[in-house]
Amino acid sequence: MESFSNPTWLFAGMLVSSIGFGLFMYGKKEARIPHLVAGMVMMGYPGFVESPAAIFGLGVALGGGLWLAVRAGA
């Protein structure tokens, strides 16, 4: 795969995965299932997506979904 050598793809994946790790650790410590699940998904999906724009887009969508879930009381 040529995307693994693309610096933009590496930066996007590392940024989204780092945010996901933070969410995962917060969810684990505070027993917040939505944060835990969103963090696990954000840590995993960048390895399967080839476009940096798609990585950022999915990250924003997951963050928005998490925000809506928390606002709804989950």
C-alpha positions, 0 to 999 in steps of 0.5 A, spaced: 500 500 500 502 506 498 498 510 503 503 507 509 509 512 506 505 518 505 506 523 511 500 526 511 496 519 512 501 518 517 500 524 521 492 524 520 492 516 523 497 518 528 493 524 530 486 521 530 489 515 534 492 519 539 485 522 540 482 515 540 487 513 546 485 519 550 478 518 549 479 510 551 483 512 557 478 517 559 472 512 558 476 506 562 477 511 568 470 514 568 466 508 566 463 511 560 461 506 555 460 511 549 467 514 550 470 507 551 467 505 544 469 511 540 476 511 543 477 504 541 474 505 534 478 511 533 484 508 534 483 502 530 479 505 523 485 509 521 489 503 519 483 501 514 482 507 511 487 510 505 485 517 504 487 522 509 481 526 508 477 520 510 481 519 516 479 526 518 472 526 516 470 519 520 474 522 526 469 528 526 463 524 524 465 519 530 466 525 535 460 528 533 456 522 534 459 521 541 457 529 542 450 527 540 450 521 545 453 524 551 448 530 550 442 525 549 444 522 556 448 516 554 
